[in-house]
Every structure is written in C-alpha cells, then in structure tokens.
Amino acid sequence: MKILVVGSGGREHAIVQKLSESAHAPAILAAPGNPGIGALARCVPVALDDVEALVSLAVEESVDWVFVGPEIPLALGLVDRLTEAGVPAIGPTQAASRLESSKAFAKDVMVRHSIPTAAHQTFVELDPLLAHLAECPVPVVVKASGLAAGKGAVVCMTREEAMAAARQMLGEDRIFGSAGDEVVVEEFMQGEEASVFVLCDGVRYVLLPSAQDHKRLRDGDQGPNTGGMGAYSPASCVTPAILASVCQNIVEPVLKAMEQEGCPYRGILFVGLMLTKTGPKVVEFNCRLGDPETQCILPILEADLVDLCQAALAGRLGDIHVPAPRRAAAVVVLAAEGYPGAVRKGRIIEGVEAAARLENVQVLHAGTVLDESDRLMTSGGRVLSVVGSGDTLALAVESAYLGVSEIAFEGLQHRTDIAARGLAGVRTGP
C-alpha cells in the first residue's frame, strides 16, 4: 500500500507518524514534507498550491490514496482533481470545503439548517460595516470570511477595536487580502472553547478525540492571536453529555445539510465550539485536522488510522467503532522569535534528538530545514511541536515540558501553561 500525505507542518508529521504505525505498514510519500517527516516518508518537493503537480505525483507514483493535510489545497479543489484522475482522497471537495474557506457560506448553512451558532451579519463594503459596528453591542467578533491561516478572527472588546479591525480588513490596508473581501460580524459568545473532530464518509461518521487549543502567544491567554501555541486531548470540558449534544445538534445536521446542498461532506470535519450556558454552539468549521490539535489527538487515537481512512473512502464508517481514548496527550509549540509577525529564520536548533529519546515524548517538525551541512535550522514561525503522552493529563504535560527543556534555539518562545485549564478540571455542564 502506498499513501501520499500532502503538507509540510507539524500536523502532517503527526499524520505520517500515525500512518506509519499501522499494521498495514504502508509506504508513505509526503509533498512537500519536512526534515522530520523525511525520517518516515519519502519527501517530494511539490508546493501545496500546485494542484496539477500534486495530481501528477499521485498518478505517477500509483498511490492507493491521498491524505490532504492543510486547507489551501482543499479550497483549490485538489480532491476534485484527484477524483477525476481516479485517485481516492481523504478530504472534502472544493464545494464542501467552503465550510472553512467561506465563513459567510458556513453561517448561511447553519442558519438555514438551524445549527446553533452566534448571531451574525456579513458585509462586503466598509461604510455599512462601520455603521453596523457603531450600533451593535460590544464585545463583538470581526472575522475575515476567507482563509487567513487561523488569524482572521478578531475578538474586539471595545467599539474602537472593532472599527480598527474593520478598517484593516475592508479598508485600504486589506491585511488579509481577498480573504477579507467579505467580513462577518458575530455576537460575542461566552463560555469554554473546545474542538471536536469527526471523520465522515458523506453520511456516517466516527468521533476522534476532542481537544482544547491555546491561541494566544503568551501565558494566561495574553498577547496576539496565533495559529496555536499548544493543545491537549481529550478536552476535560467536553463531557459525554456535551459530546452527545454536539453529535445530535451539530455534526449530524451539518452532514444532512451538506448532502442537501449538493456537496456531501467526506473527510475530516473540525467543529470549533463555544460551550455556552445554553449549550454548544459552533464558532467555526474547519475542513481538516487542526494544527496543533492533531499532534495530541493522533497519539491517543485508539484505532489504526489506515483502517479508518479506508473505511471512510469505501463508505463503511457505519461498521467502525472507535473507543474513547484511554490516555491523554499535550503538545507545546516552540515558535521562532517574532512569531506571529515577521520571524527570524536560520537559527540552529539543538537538542531534538535528546528530547525524542525521552519516554512518552514525540518531537514533530513544522518550520525546520536542513542546511548544506545537515544542521537543523529554523525556517518558519511555528518551528517544532513537543508532544507528551501519559495515563493522566498531568503525566502528559510533565513529559511534554521535559521534552521542551532539552531543545534550544536563539529566540525560542513557548507557553508554560499548556493544559492548565484541563489540569484545573474545567468542565461545562454534566
């Protein structure tokens, strides 16, 4: 069996790691991959947004199927083109991936099909947007509708902040480019945030472990928003009762809705939740596994990922049972100096091998590259993910930070409070 994994980050390293542990012992290709992935798979330097080259690679290599990691190739229609070429793929079609690539589309679907989410309005011109913000209650959330690398949602605590965010998105700055051509303004929801992940075959689905992400750069949820500085799984706030509610009121209705919309949903559905006093509500949908959540949910997934993917491709998920995780995992992201803004690259990374030798520790690569002397160097904002696992969340966190302590590079920044809410036993509802 030969599998192609599309992507180059910590998420894809975690996917390749889990696939490589399968009883099927697949041969794995990665495009473009990274130095860490290269220890497990053959990396091919094909860009994520080069759809035709990715399709050609899959056909020429006679891969059995493709696992698409990031959102950009999904939004560009990679799964559609692979299907046309006769290559099965884990991931939604371009039309179905609008659940992530267009927040305006996702909101419209949720409203039409009575899926619980925040009240909202969508704008394409600045003046009406500013007029709305001048009257609406604050706090308020201002979101670029399109793909913005996880940084397009701005929680505005004051009217001035909301006005500034609006001008940056729809004014002259256009900080998110065409992703900000539509701007969604949402009511501010209060509660605990968490994420639920499901693998779907168009009709049926299986649940993967839940997670809670840490978006802010610094401890105590302070500092600028990032793509994610760490996560833990399972999320203590996602109780069995809440999970049942999410399945009944969100997952199953959205699968039926997408079928009615003419674009059945196949692949990974990431449900970003706000656990409010009146029940779980959708913050956003993503059409792939999250980063860094993947790095902590896959190590504790009680199933063979190859078996799950093949069942999804064959429309057989109704025959599959995935047990609840028996262990916990936590991931700490090591970021470069300057992240989430302009980052300093080319810093030598030390200690990765020592960290990886520790029991219950994985080191997953993201923004790394090998120089001409085969030294590991920083090459991006989020450089490494250090994952700890254990029988309890406390043991998982301890292992993760032991791994972190072994690694060094100039300008390294990371949070020291990953999973603090989980360790405190934060729960919402029964």
Secondary structure, DSSP 8 states (H G I E B T S, - for coil): -EEEEEE-SHHHHHHHHHHHTSTT--EEEEEE--TTGGGTSEE----TT-HHHHHHHHHHTT-SEEEE-SHHHHHTTHHHHHHHTT--EES--TTTTHHHH-HHHHHHHHHHTT--B--EEEESSHHHHHHHHHHS-SSEEEEESS--TT--EEEESSHHHHHHHHHHHHSSS-TTGGGGSSEEEEE---SEEEEEEEEEESS-EEE---BEE--EEEGGGEEEE-S-SEEEES-TT--HHHHHHHIIIIIHHHHHHHHHTT---EEEEEEEEEEETTEEEEEEEESS--TTHHHHHGGG--S-HHHHHHHHHTT-GGG------SSEEEEEEEE-TTTTSS-----B-B-HHHHHTSTTEEEEESSEEE-TT--EEE-SSEEEEEEEEESSHHHHHHHHHHHHHT-B-TT-B--S-TTHHHHTT-----
